[in-house]
């Protein structure tokens, strides 16, 4: 029986690692999106702002990606180096939800 618990613990640990990585990746993608869109807006402004705000197309496209990344990280049931304390915290949250 103990071997089964150890296997489940290892599986849960891997699941928690993947979940943390997805959350980190989503936040990193949001940060990059904000920087890229700010840079494009500056380029648009320097070249003489017009009624045609072309950076909006990039903002729209990247925004779809940001929403998808956050949905995958925070809403999906299958969600550098991750610390042991982060893994333990994620396992506690998962157990609290009935895992």
Order of alpha helices (4+ residues) and beta strands (2+ residues): alpha-alpha-alpha
